[in-house]
C-alpha cells in the first residue's frame, strides 16, 4: 500500500515543482514540469507544464482571478449614477 506522500515525492523527483502549504492532491494526477500550485488549493485535475493553479477546486490562475472579480461585483453592487433629465 503506497501512501499519498510517496507518490508526491516521485512527482517532485522528476520535475521542478512548487506546492504551497496545505495543498490537497487527488489520486492519479499528473503535475507538469515547472508547475506551481498556490497554498490551500485543492488540486483535482492534471496541471500542464509551467502553469500556475490556485483555488478550491484549483483552476488556472487567470480563471481564478476572473471568478474572484465577478463574485466581488455580484456581492458588492455599485450604485449606478442617476442620469440627469
PDB file of N, CA, C and O in Angstrom:
ATOM      1  N   UNK A   1       0.851  -1.188   0.000  1.00  0.00           N
ATOM      2  CA  UNK A   1       0.000   0.000   0.000  1.00  0.00           C
ATOM      3  C   UNK A   1       0.893   1.245   0.000  1.00  0.00           C
ATOM      4  O   UNK A   1       1.712   1.428   0.900  1.00  0.00           O
ATOM      5  N   UNK A   2       0.731   2.082  -0.996  1.00  0.00           N
ATOM      6  CA  UNK A   2       1.525   3.316  -1.080  1.00  0.00           C
ATOM      7  C   UNK A   2       0.752   4.465  -0.456  1.00  0.00           C
ATOM      8  O   UNK A   2      -0.465   4.577  -0.609  1.00  0.00           O
ATOM      9  N   UNK A   3       1.455   5.281   0.220  1.00  0.00           N
ATOM     10  CA  UNK A   3       0.832   6.460   0.819  1.00  0.00           C
ATOM     11  C   UNK A   3       0.881   7.604  -0.175  1.00  0.00           C
ATOM     12  O   UNK A   3       1.719   7.623  -1.076  1.00  0.00           O
ATOM     13  N   UNK A   4      -0.015   8.547  -0.007  1.00  0.00           N
ATOM     14  CA  UNK A   4      -0.096   9.651  -0.967  1.00  0.00           C
ATOM     15  C   UNK A   4       1.196  10.458  -1.009  1.00  0.00           C
ATOM     16  O   UNK A   4       1.581  10.915  -2.085  1.00  0.00           O
ATOM     17  N   UNK A   5       1.874  10.652   0.105  1.00  0.00           N
ATOM     18  CA  UNK A   5       3.096  11.453   0.089  1.00  0.00           C
ATOM     19  C   UNK A   5       4.210  10.753  -0.675  1.00  0.00           C
ATOM     20  O   UNK A   5       5.097  11.428  -1.198  1.00  0.00           O
ATOM     21  N   UNK A   6       4.200   9.432  -0.761  1.00  0.00           N
ATOM     22  CA  UNK A   6       5.217   8.724  -1.522  1.00  0.00           C
ATOM     23  C   UNK A   6       5.042   8.987  -3.018  1.00  0.00           C
ATOM     24  O   UNK A   6       6.033   9.105  -3.738  1.00  0.00           O
ATOM     25  N   UNK A   7       3.813   9.079  -3.493  1.00  0.00           N
ATOM     26  CA  UNK A   7       3.566   9.402  -4.890  1.00  0.00           C
ATOM     27  C   UNK A   7       3.982  10.835  -5.186  1.00  0.00           C
ATOM     28  O   UNK A   7       4.513  11.111  -6.262  1.00  0.00           O
ATOM     29  N   UNK A   8       3.754  11.745  -4.259  1.00  0.00           N
ATOM     30  CA  UNK A   8       4.137  13.143  -4.451  1.00  0.00           C
ATOM     31  C   UNK A   8       5.650  13.255  -4.564  1.00  0.00           C
ATOM     32  O   UNK A   8       6.148  14.005  -5.404  1.00  0.00           O
ATOM     33  N   UNK A   9       6.382  12.535  -3.748  1.00  0.00           N
ATOM     34  CA  UNK A   9       7.837  12.559  -3.798  1.00  0.00           C
ATOM     35  C   UNK A   9       8.318  12.103  -5.168  1.00  0.00           C
ATOM     36  O   UNK A   9       9.282  12.659  -5.693  1.00  0.00           O
ATOM     37  N   UNK A  10       7.673  11.108  -5.755  1.00  0.00           N
ATOM     38  CA  UNK A  10       8.065  10.625  -7.077  1.00  0.00           C
ATOM     39  C   UNK A  10       7.852  11.701  -8.130  1.00  0.00           C
ATOM     40  O   UNK A  10       8.668  11.843  -9.040  1.00  0.00           O
ATOM     41  N   UNK A  11       6.765  12.462  -8.018  1.00  0.00           N
ATOM     42  CA  UNK A  11       6.500  13.538  -8.972  1.00  0.00           C
ATOM     43  C   UNK A  11       7.539  14.640  -8.815  1.00  0.00           C
ATOM     44  O   UNK A  11       8.049  15.144  -9.816  1.00  0.00           O
ATOM     45  N   UNK A  12       7.860  15.020  -7.602  1.00  0.00           N
ATOM     46  CA  UNK A  12       8.818  16.096  -7.358  1.00  0.00           C
ATOM     47  C   UNK A  12      10.204  15.698  -7.850  1.00  0.00           C
ATOM     48  O   UNK A  12      10.942  16.551  -8.343  1.00  0.00           O
ATOM     49  N   UNK A  13      10.575  14.434  -7.730  1.00  0.00           N
ATOM     50  CA  UNK A  13      11.896  13.990  -8.165  1.00  0.00           C
ATOM     51  C   UNK A  13      12.056  14.115  -9.676  1.00  0.00           C
ATOM     52  O   UNK A  13      13.175  14.304 -10.154  1.00  0.00           O
ATOM     53  N   UNK A  14      10.978  14.018 -10.438  1.00  0.00           N
ATOM     54  CA  UNK A  14      11.043  14.078 -11.893  1.00  0.00           C
ATOM     55  C   UNK A  14      11.115  15.512 -12.385  1.00  0.00           C
ATOM     56  O   UNK A  14      11.815  15.781 -13.361  1.00  0.00           O
ATOM     57  N   UNK A  15      10.423  16.437 -11.751  1.00  0.00           N
ATOM     58  CA  UNK A  15      10.331  17.806 -12.253  1.00  0.00           C
ATOM     59  C   UNK A  15      10.462  18.808 -11.119  1.00  0.00           C
ATOM     60  O   UNK A  15      10.229  18.489  -9.953  1.00  0.00           O
ATOM     61  N   UNK A  16      10.840  20.033 -11.487  1.00  0.00           N
ATOM     62  CA  UNK A  16      10.856  21.112 -10.515  1.00  0.00           C
ATOM     63  C   UNK A  16       9.406  21.531 -10.313  1.00  0.00           C
ATOM     64  O   UNK A  16       8.713  21.887 -11.266  1.00  0.00           O
ATOM     65  N   UNK A  17       8.963  21.485  -9.089  1.00  0.00           N
ATOM     66  CA  UNK A  17       7.556  21.708  -8.785  1.00  0.00           C
ATOM     67  C   UNK A  17       7.455  22.540  -7.523  1.00  0.00           C
ATOM     68  O   UNK A  17       8.205  22.319  -6.571  1.00  0.00           O
ATOM     69  N   UNK A  18       6.530  23.503  -7.504  1.00  0.00           N
ATOM     70  CA  UNK A  18       6.329  24.326  -6.313  1.00  0.00           C
ATOM     71  C   UNK A  18       4.908  24.111  -5.830  1.00  0.00           C
ATOM     72  O   UNK A  18       3.947  24.420  -6.534  1.00  0.00           O
ATOM     73  N   UNK A  19       4.784  23.581  -4.627  1.00  0.00           N
ATOM     74  CA  UNK A  19       3.481  23.407  -3.992  1.00  0.00           C
ATOM     75  C   UNK A  19       3.441  24.296  -2.757  1.00  0.00           C
ATOM     76  O   UNK A  19       4.332  24.227  -1.910  1.00  0.00           O
ATOM     77  N   UNK A  20       2.416  25.127  -2.653  1.00  0.00           N
ATOM     78  CA  UNK A  20       2.252  25.949  -1.465  1.00  0.00           C
ATOM     79  C   UNK A  20       1.831  25.076  -0.289  1.00  0.00           C
ATOM     80  O   UNK A  20       1.545  23.891  -0.458  1.00  0.00           O
ATOM     81  N   UNK A  21       1.796  25.663   0.892  1.00  0.00           N
ATOM     82  CA  UNK A  21       1.410  24.933   2.086  1.00  0.00           C
ATOM     83  C   UNK A  21      -0.043  24.498   2.066  1.00  0.00           C
ATOM     84  O   UNK A  21      -0.902  25.208   1.542  1.00  0.00           O
ATOM     85  N   UNK A  22      -0.319  23.340   2.633  1.00  0.00           N
ATOM     86  CA  UNK A  22      -1.659  22.792   2.802  1.00  0.00           C
ATOM     87  C   UNK A  22      -2.385  22.560   1.483  1.00  0.00           C
ATOM     88  O   UNK A  22      -3.602  22.733   1.410  1.00  0.00           O
ATOM     89  N   UNK A  23      -1.660  22.173   0.447  1.00  0.00           N
ATOM     90  CA  UNK A  23      -2.287  21.836  -0.839  1.00  0.00           C
ATOM     91  C   UNK A  23      -2.819  20.419  -0.758  1.00  0.00           C
ATOM     92  O   UNK A  23      -2.127  19.511  -0.298  1.00  0.00           O
ATOM     93  N   UNK A  24      -4.051  20.232  -1.206  1.00  0.00           N
ATOM     94  CA  UNK A  24      -4.643  18.901  -1.258  1.00  0.00           C
ATOM     95  C   UNK A  24      -4.563  18.361  -2.673  1.00  0.00           C
ATOM     96  O   UNK A  24      -4.876  19.067  -3.631  1.00  0.00           O
ATOM     97  N   UNK A  25      -4.143  17.102  -2.808  1.00  0.00           N
ATOM     98  CA  UNK A  25      -3.999  16.488  -4.122  1.00  0.00           C
ATOM     99  C   UNK A  25      -4.897  15.264  -4.221  1.00  0.00           C
ATOM    100  O   UNK A  25      -4.967  14.456  -3.295  1.00  0.00           O
ATOM    101  N   UNK A  26      -5.588  15.133  -5.360  1.00  0.00           N
ATOM    102  CA  UNK A  26      -6.373  13.937  -5.621  1.00  0.00           C
ATOM    103  C   UNK A  26      -5.436  12.827  -6.103  1.00  0.00           C
ATOM    104  O   UNK A  26      -4.295  13.088  -6.482  1.00  0.00           O
ATOM    105  N   UNK A  27      -5.926  11.601  -6.084  1.00  0.00           N
ATOM    106  CA  UNK A  27      -5.116  10.482  -6.554  1.00  0.00           C
ATOM    107  C   UNK A  27      -5.003  10.487  -8.075  1.00  0.00           C
ATOM    108  O   UNK A  27      -5.892  10.976  -8.772  1.00  0.00           O
ATOM    109  N   UNK A  28      -3.912   9.945  -8.577  1.00  0.00           N
ATOM    110  CA  UNK A  28      -3.690   9.686 -10.001  1.00  0.00           C
ATOM    111  C   UNK A  28      -3.753  10.942 -10.859  1.00  0.00           C
ATOM    112  O   UNK A  28      -4.408  10.951 -11.902  1.00  0.00           O
ATOM    113  N   UNK A  29      -3.086  11.989 -10.432  1.00  0.00           N
ATOM    114  CA  UNK A  29      -2.994  13.192 -11.256  1.00  0.00           C
ATOM    115  C   UNK A  29      -1.541  13.384 -11.677  1.00  0.00           C
ATOM    116  O   UNK A  29      -0.619  12.882 -11.033  1.00  0.00           O
ATOM    117  N   UNK A  30      -1.357  14.119 -12.764  1.00  0.00           N
ATOM    118  CA  UNK A  30      -0.017  14.415 -13.260  1.00  0.00           C
ATOM    119  C   UNK A  30       0.207  15.911 -13.166  1.00  0.00           C
ATOM    120  O   UNK A  30      -0.636  16.704 -13.585  1.00  0.00           O
ATOM    121  N   UNK A  31       1.342  16.289 -12.617  1.00  0.00           N
ATOM    122  CA  UNK A  31       1.689  17.695 -12.493  1.00  0.00           C
ATOM    123  C   UNK A  31       2.896  17.949 -13.382  1.00  0.00           C
ATOM    124  O   UNK A  31       3.935  17.310 -13.214  1.00  0.00           O
ATOM    125  N   UNK A  32       2.769  18.883 -14.337  1.00  0.00           N
ATOM    126  CA  UNK A  32       3.811  19.141 -15.326  1.00  0.00           C
ATOM    127  C   UNK A  32       5.049  19.799 -14.744  1.00  0.00           C
ATOM    128  O   UNK A  32       5.052  20.268 -13.606  1.00  0.00           O
ATOM    129  N   UNK A  33       6.106  19.823 -15.558  1.00  0.00           N
ATOM    130  CA  UNK A  33       7.371  20.433 -15.151  1.00  0.00           C
ATOM    131  C   UNK A  33       7.188  21.931 -14.965  1.00  0.00           C
ATOM    132  O   UNK A  33       6.560  22.593 -15.791  1.00  0.00           O
ATOM    133  N   UNK A  34       7.730  22.456 -13.896  1.00  0.00           N
ATOM    134  CA  UNK A  34       7.675  23.883 -13.625  1.00  0.00           C
ATOM    135  C   UNK A  34       6.318  24.388 -13.190  1.00  0.00           C
ATOM    136  O   UNK A  34       6.109  25.600 -13.122  1.00  0.00           O
ATOM    137  N   UNK A  35       5.391  23.497 -12.894  1.00  0.00           N
ATOM    138  CA  UNK A  35       4.053  23.910 -12.457  1.00  0.00           C
ATOM    139  C   UNK A  35       4.104  24.423 -11.028  1.00  0.00           C
ATOM    140  O   UNK A  35       4.941  24.008 -10.227  1.00  0.00           O
ATOM    141  N   UNK A  36       3.179  25.343 -10.726  1.00  0.00           N
ATOM    142  CA  UNK A  36       3.072  25.889  -9.376  1.00  0.00           C
ATOM    143  C   UNK A  36       1.620  25.780  -8.923  1.00  0.00           C
ATOM    144  O   UNK A  36       0.695  25.994  -9.707  1.00  0.00           O
ATOM    145  N   UNK A  37       1.432  25.445  -7.648  1.00  0.00           N
ATOM    146  CA  UNK A  37       0.097  25.346  -7.065  1.00  0.00           C
ATOM    147  C   UNK A  37       0.094  26.193  -5.802  1.00  0.00           C
ATOM    148  O   UNK A  37       0.908  25.980  -4.903  1.00  0.00           O
ATOM    149  N   UNK A  38      -0.819  27.151  -5.736  1.00  0.00           N
ATOM    150  CA  UNK A  38      -0.878  28.084  -4.610  1.00  0.00           C
ATOM    151  C   UNK A  38      -1.313  27.380  -3.324  1.00  0.00           C
ATOM    152  O   UNK A  38      -1.926  26.313  -3.358  1.00  0.00           O
ATOM    153  N   UNK A  39      -0.987  27.992  -2.209  1.00  0.00           N
ATOM    154  CA  UNK A  39      -1.308  27.437  -0.892  1.00  0.00           C
ATOM    155  C   UNK A  39      -2.811  27.255  -0.721  1.00  0.00           C
ATOM    156  O   UNK A  39      -3.610  28.037  -1.238  1.00  0.00           O
ATOM    157  N   UNK A  40      -3.177  26.216   0.008  1.00  0.00           N
ATOM    158  CA  UNK A  40      -4.559  25.877   0.360  1.00  0.00           C
ATOM    159  C   UNK A  40      -5.443  25.613  -0.848  1.00  0.00           C
ATOM    160  O   UNK A  40      -6.652  25.836  -0.798  1.00  0.00           O
ATOM    161  N   UNK A  41      -4.839  25.137  -1.936  1.00  0.00           N
ATOM    162  CA  UNK A  41      -5.601  24.783  -3.132  1.00  0.00           C
ATOM    163  C   UNK A  41      -5.966  23.311  -3.096  1.00  0.00           C
ATOM    164  O   UNK A  41      -5.292  22.507  -2.452  1.00  0.00           O
ATOM    165  N   UNK A  42      -7.030  22.970  -3.787  1.00  0.00           N
ATOM    166  CA  UNK A  42      -7.453  21.582  -3.916  1.00  0.00           C
ATOM    167  C   UNK A  42      -7.278  21.141  -5.360  1.00  0.00           C
ATOM    168  O   UNK A  42      -8.090  21.483  -6.220  1.00  0.00           O
ATOM    169  N   UNK A  43      -6.235  20.391  -5.626  1.00  0.00           N
ATOM    170  CA  UNK A  43      -5.894  20.005  -6.986  1.00  0.00           C
ATOM    171  C   UNK A  43      -6.567  18.685  -7.331  1.00  0.00           C
ATOM    172  O   UNK A  43      -6.280  17.651  -6.727  1.00  0.00           O
ATOM    173  N   UNK A  44      -7.478  18.734  -8.320  1.00  0.00           N
ATOM    174  CA  UNK A  44      -8.245  17.550  -8.691  1.00  0.00           C
ATOM    175  C   UNK A  44      -8.059  17.142 -10.146  1.00  0.00           C
ATOM    176  O   UNK A  44      -8.564  16.102 -10.569  1.00  0.00           O
ATOM    177  N   UNK A  45      -7.331  17.962 -10.923  1.00  0.00           N
ATOM    178  CA  UNK A  45      -7.111  17.679 -12.340  1.00  0.00           C
ATOM    179  C   UNK A  45      -5.625  17.791 -12.656  1.00  0.00           C
ATOM    180  O   UNK A  45      -4.856  18.358 -11.879  1.00  0.00           O
ATOM    181  N   UNK A  46      -5.231  17.249 -13.797  1.00  0.00           N
ATOM    182  CA  UNK A  46      -3.846  17.347 -14.236  1.00  0.00           C
ATOM    183  C   UNK A  46      -3.468  18.795 -14.497  1.00  0.00           C
ATOM    184  O   UNK A  46      -4.283  19.578 -14.984  1.00  0.00           O
ATOM    185  N   UNK A  47      -2.224  19.152 -14.169  1.00  0.00           N
ATOM    186  CA  UNK A  47      -1.722  20.509 -14.395  1.00  0.00           C
ATOM    187  C   UNK A  47      -0.667  20.446 -15.493  1.00  0.00           C
ATOM    188  O   UNK A  47       0.314  19.715 -15.357  1.00  0.00           O
ATOM    189  N   UNK A  48      -0.848  21.203 -16.588  1.00  0.00           N
ATOM    190  CA  UNK A  48       0.146  21.199 -17.666  1.00  0.00           C
ATOM    191  C   UNK A  48       1.471  21.843 -17.229  1.00  0.00           C
ATOM    192  O   UNK A  48       1.543  22.504 -16.193  1.00  0.00           O
ATOM    193  N   UNK A  49       2.501  21.637 -18.032  1.00  0.00           N
ATOM    194  CA  UNK A  49       3.829  22.184 -17.747  1.00  0.00           C
ATOM    195  C   UNK A  49       3.783  23.703 -17.602  1.00  0.00           C
ATOM    196  O   UNK A  49       3.136  24.388 -18.394  1.00  0.00           O
ATOM    197  N   UNK A  50       4.470  24.223 -16.592  1.00  0.00           N
ATOM    198  CA  UNK A  50       4.684  25.656 -16.436  1.00  0.00           C
ATOM    199  C   UNK A  50       3.485  26.491 -16.035  1.00  0.00           C
ATOM    200  O   UNK A  50       3.590  27.717 -16.017  1.00  0.00           O
ATOM    201  N   UNK A  51       2.356  25.893 -15.713  1.00  0.00           N
ATOM    202  CA  UNK A  51       1.176  26.681 -15.343  1.00  0.00           C
ATOM    203  C   UNK A  51       1.094  26.882 -13.840  1.00  0.00           C
ATOM    204  O   UNK A  51       1.670  26.123 -13.060  1.00  0.00           O
ATOM    205  N   UNK A  52       0.361  27.929 -13.446  1.00  0.00           N
ATOM    206  CA  UNK A  52       0.104  28.221 -12.040  1.00  0.00           C
ATOM    207  C   UNK A  52      -1.384  28.049 -11.797  1.00  0.00           C
ATOM    208  O   UNK A  52      -2.206  28.634 -12.502  1.00  0.00           O
ATOM    209  N   UNK A  53      -1.730  27.247 -10.801  1.00  0.00           N
ATOM    210  CA  UNK A  53      -3.126  26.990 -10.464  1.00  0.00           C
ATOM    211  C   UNK A  53      -3.364  27.390  -9.017  1.00  0.00           C
ATOM    212  O   UNK A  53      -2.461  27.317  -8.184  1.00  0.00           O
ATOM    213  N   UNK A  54      -4.590  27.814  -8.727  1.00  0.00           N
ATOM    214  CA  UNK A  54      -4.953  28.124  -7.337  1.00  0.00           C
ATOM    215  C   UNK A  54      -6.458  27.986  -7.161  1.00  0.00           C
ATOM    216  O   UNK A  54      -7.204  27.896  -8.137  1.00  0.00           O
ATOM    217  N   UNK A  55      -6.891  27.970  -5.915  1.00  0.00           N
ATOM    218  CA  UNK A  55      -8.309  27.891  -5.593  1.00  0.00           C
ATOM    219  C   UNK A  55      -8.740  26.501  -5.167  1.00  0.00           C
ATOM    220  O   UNK A  55      -7.960  25.549  -5.168  1.00  0.00           O
ATOM    221  N   UNK A  56     -10.012  26.421  -4.801  1.00  0.00           N
ATOM    222  CA  UNK A  56     -10.595  25.131  -4.398  1.00  0.00           C
ATOM    223  C   UNK A  56     -11.955  25.012  -5.025  1.00  0.00           C
ATOM    224  O   UNK A  56     -12.885  25.680  -4.573  1.00  0.00           O
ATOM    225  N   UNK A  57     -12.124  24.197  -6.044  1.00  0.00           N
ATOM    226  CA  UNK A  57     -11.118  23.376  -6.690  1.00  0.00           C
ATOM    227  C   UNK A  57     -10.139  24.229  -7.496  1.00  0.00           C
ATOM    228  O   UNK A  57     -10.494  25.307  -7.974  1.00  0.00           O
ATOM    229  N   UNK A  58      -8.930  23.751  -7.641  1.00  0.00           N
ATOM    230  CA  UNK A  58      -7.878  24.517  -8.319  1.00  0.00           C
ATOM    231  C   UNK A  58      -8.184  24.685  -9.812  1.00  0.00           C
ATOM    232  O   UNK A  58      -8.617  23.750 -10.485  1.00  0.00           O
ATOM    233  N   UNK A  59      -7.947  25.887 -10.300  1.00  0.00           N
ATOM    234  CA  UNK A  59      -8.115  26.246 -11.710  1.00  0.00           C
ATOM    235  C   UNK A  59      -6.908  27.093 -12.105  1.00  0.00           C
ATOM    236  O   UNK A  59      -6.184  27.569 -11.232  1.00  0.00           O
ATOM    237  N   UNK A  60      -6.678  27.291 -13.409  1.00  0.00           N
ATOM    238  CA  UNK A  60      -5.582  28.180 -13.805  1.00  0.00           C
ATOM    239  C   UNK A  60      -5.753  29.561 -13.166  1.00  0.00           C
ATOM    240  O   UNK A  60      -6.878  30.031 -12.994  1.00  0.00           O
ATOM    241  N   UNK A  61      -4.653  30.202 -12.821  1.00  0.00           N
ATOM    242  CA  UNK A  61      -4.693  31.425 -12.021  1.00  0.00           C
ATOM    243  C   UNK A  61      -5.473  32.554 -12.698  1.00  0.00           C
ATOM    244  O   UNK A  61      -6.149  33.323 -12.015  1.00  0.00           O
ATOM    245  N   UNK A  62      -5.392  32.667 -14.019  1.00  0.00           N
ATOM    246  CA  UNK A  62      -6.129  33.710 -14.728  1.00  0.00           C
ATOM    247  C   UNK A  62      -7.636  33.506 -14.555  1.00  0.00           C
ATOM    248  O   UNK A  62      -8.373  34.466 -14.329  1.00  0.00           O
ATOM    249  N   UNK A  63      -8.085  32.271 -14.658  1.00  0.00           N
ATOM    250  CA  UNK A  63      -9.504  31.961 -14.460  1.00  0.00           C
ATOM    251  C   UNK A  63      -9.905  32.223 -13.013  1.00  0.00           C
ATOM    252  O   UNK A  63     -11.000  32.723 -12.757  1.00  0.00           O
ATOM    253  N   UNK A  64      -9.031  31.891 -12.065  1.00  0.00           N
ATOM    254  CA  UNK A  64      -9.317  32.119 -10.650  1.00  0.00           C
ATOM    255  C   UNK A  64      -9.564  33.603 -10.365  1.00  0.00           C
ATOM    256  O   UNK A  64     -10.516  33.955  -9.669  1.00  0.00           O
ATOM    257  N   UNK A  65      -8.698  34.474 -10.908  1.00  0.00           N
ATOM    258  CA  UNK A  65      -8.863  35.905 -10.662  1.00  0.00           C
ATOM    259  C   UNK A  65     -10.120  36.453 -11.340  1.00  0.00           C
ATOM    260  O   UNK A  65     -10.772  37.344 -10.796  1.00  0.00           O
ATOM    261  N   UNK A  66     -10.465  35.936 -12.511  1.00  0.00           N
ATOM    262  CA  UNK A  66     -11.704  36.359 -13.166  1.00  0.00           C
ATOM    263  C   UNK A  66     -12.919  35.967 -12.326  1.00  0.00           C
ATOM    264  O   UNK A  66     -13.839  36.766 -12.148  1.00  0.00           O
ATOM    265  N   UNK A  67     -12.921  34.735 -11.811  1.00  0.00           N
ATOM    266  CA  UNK A  67     -14.026  34.284 -10.972  1.00  0.00           C
ATOM    267  C   UNK A  67     -14.129  35.136  -9.708  1.00  0.00           C
ATOM    268  O   UNK A  67     -15.228  35.500  -9.290  1.00  0.00           O
ATOM    269  N   UNK A  68     -12.995  35.450  -9.106  1.00  0.00           N
ATOM    270  CA  UNK A  68     -12.983  36.265  -7.891  1.00  0.00           C
ATOM    271  C   UNK A  68     -13.527  37.660  -8.167  1.00  0.00           C
ATOM    272  O   UNK A  68     -14.291  38.191  -7.361  1.00  0.00           O
ATOM    273  N   UNK A  69     -13.146  38.263  -9.291  1.00  0.00           N
ATOM    274  CA  UNK A  69     -13.628  39.604  -9.640  1.00  0.00           C
ATOM    275  C   UNK A  69     -15.137  39.605  -9.869  1.00  0.00           C
ATOM    276  O   UNK A  69     -15.834  40.517  -9.426  1.00  0.00           O
ATOM    277  N   UNK A  70     -15.637  38.588 -10.557  1.00  0.00           N
ATOM    278  CA  UNK A  70     -17.081  38.509 -10.802  1.00  0.00           C
ATOM    279  C   UNK A  70     -17.844  38.326  -9.505  1.00  0.00           C
ATOM    280  O   UNK A  70     -18.879  38.962  -9.303  1.00  0.00           O
ATOM    281  N   UNK A  71     -17.353  37.469  -8.621  1.00  0.00           N
ATOM    282  CA  UNK A  71     -18.016  37.274  -7.325  1.00  0.00           C
ATOM    283  C   UNK A  71     -18.017  38.561  -6.504  1.00  0.00           C
ATOM    284  O   UNK A  71     -18.991  38.867  -5.815  1.00  0.00           O
ATOM    285  N   UNK A  72     -16.915  39.311  -6.583  1.00  0.00           N
ATOM    286  CA  UNK A  72     -16.833  40.576  -5.857  1.00  0.00           C
ATOM    287  C   UNK A  72     -17.882  41.562  -6.389  1.00  0.00           C
ATOM    288  O   UNK A  72     -18.542  42.251  -5.611  1.00  0.00           O
ATOM    289  N   UNK A  73     -18.028  41.624  -7.704  1.00  0.00           N
ATOM    290  CA  UNK A  73     -19.022  42.527  -8.302  1.00  0.00           C
ATOM    291  C   UNK A  73     -20.440  42.116  -7.941  1.00  0.00           C
ATOM    292  O   UNK A  73     -21.292  42.973  -7.706  1.00  0.00           O
ATOM    293  N   UNK A  74     -20.700  40.818  -7.895  1.00  0.00           N
ATOM    294  CA  UNK A  74     -22.041  40.348  -7.535  1.00  0.00           C
ATOM    295  C   UNK A  74     -22.357  40.608  -6.066  1.00  0.00           C
ATOM    296  O   UNK A  74     -23.490  40.941  -5.717  1.00  0.00           O
ATOM    297  N   UNK A  75     -21.355  40.457  -5.214  1.00  0.00           N
ATOM    298  CA  UNK A  75     -21.569  40.643  -3.782  1.00  0.00           C
ATOM    299  C   UNK A  75     -21.659  42.111  -3.381  1.00  0.00           C
ATOM    300  O   UNK A  75     -22.321  42.444  -2.397  1.00  0.00           O
ATOM    301  N   UNK A  76     -21.000  42.991  -4.133  1.00  0.00           N
ATOM    302  CA  UNK A  76     -20.962  44.418  -3.804  1.00  0.00           C
ATOM    303  C   UNK A  76     -21.396  45.248  -5.006  1.00  0.00           C
ATOM    304  O   UNK A  76     -20.567  45.901  -5.639  1.00  0.00           O
ATOM    305  N   UNK A  77     -22.684  45.230  -5.325  1.00  0.00           N
ATOM    306  CA  UNK A  77     -23.117  46.007  -6.495  1.00  0.00           C
ATOM    307  C   UNK A  77     -22.956  47.504  -6.236  1.00  0.00           C
ATOM    308  O   UNK A  77     -23.351  48.011  -5.186  1.00  0.00           O
ATOM    309  N   UNK A  78     -22.380  48.190  -7.195  1.00  0.00           N
ATOM    310  CA  UNK A  78     -22.207  49.638  -7.036  1.00  0.00           C
ATOM    311  C   UNK A  78     -23.501  50.325  -7.458  1.00  0.00           C
ATOM    312  O   UNK A  78     -24.242  49.834  -8.309  1.00  0.00           O
ATOM    313  N   UNK A  79     -23.746  51.463  -6.842  1.00  0.00           N
ATOM    314  CA  UNK A  79     -24.936  52.228  -7.191  1.00  0.00           C
ATOM    315  C   UNK A  79     -24.676  52.957  -8.507  1.00  0.00           C
ATOM    316  O   UNK A  79     -23.670  53.649  -8.665  1.00  0.00           O
ATOM    317  N   UNK A  80     -25.590  52.790  -9.430  1.00  0.00           N
ATOM    318  CA  UNK A  80     -25.438  53.484 -10.717  1.00  0.00           C
ATOM    319  C   UNK A  80     -25.783  54.945 -10.539  1.00  0.00           C
ATOM    320  O   UNK A  80     -26.698  55.299  -9.796  1.00  0.00           O
ATOM    321  N   UNK A  81     -25.037  55.785 -11.231  1.00  0.00           N
ATOM    322  CA  UNK A  81     -25.306  57.205 -11.155  1.00  0.00           C
ATOM    323  C   UNK A  81     -26.606  57.493 -11.905  1.00  0.00           C
ATOM    324  O   UNK A  81     -26.850  56.974 -12.994  1.00  0.00           O
ATOM    325  N   UNK A  82     -27.424  58.332 -11.289  1.00  0.00           N
ATOM    326  CA  UNK A  82     -28.680  58.676 -11.934  1.00  0.00           C
ATOM    327  C   UNK A  82     -28.420  59.663 -13.057  1.00  0.00           C
ATOM    328  O   UNK A  82     -27.663  60.621 -12.903  1.00  0.00           O
ATOM    329  N   UNK A  83     -29.050  59.414 -14.172  1.00  0.00           N
ATOM    330  CA  UNK A  83     -28.862  60.320 -15.312  1.00  0.00           C
ATOM    331  C   UNK A  83     -29.714  61.568 -15.104  1.00  0.00           C
ATOM    332  O   UNK A  83     -30.815  61.501 -14.558  1.00  0.00           O
ATOM    333  N   UNK A  84     -29.184  62.706 -15.550  1.00  0.00           N
ATOM    334  CA  UNK A  84     -29.910  63.965 -15.422  1.00  0.00           C
ATOM    335  C   UNK A  84     -30.867  64.099 -16.579  1.00  0.00           C
ATOM    336  O   UNK A  84     -30.480  63.920 -17.734  1.00  0.00           O
ATOM    337  N   UNK A  85     -32.097  64.409 -16.288  1.00  0.00           N
ATOM    338  CA  UNK A  85     -33.101  64.580 -17.342  1.00  0.00           C
ATOM    339  C   UNK A  85     -33.687  65.955 -17.307  1.00  0.00           C
ATOM    340  O   UNK A  85     -34.550  66.280 -18.123  1.00  0.00           O
TER     341      UNK A  85
END
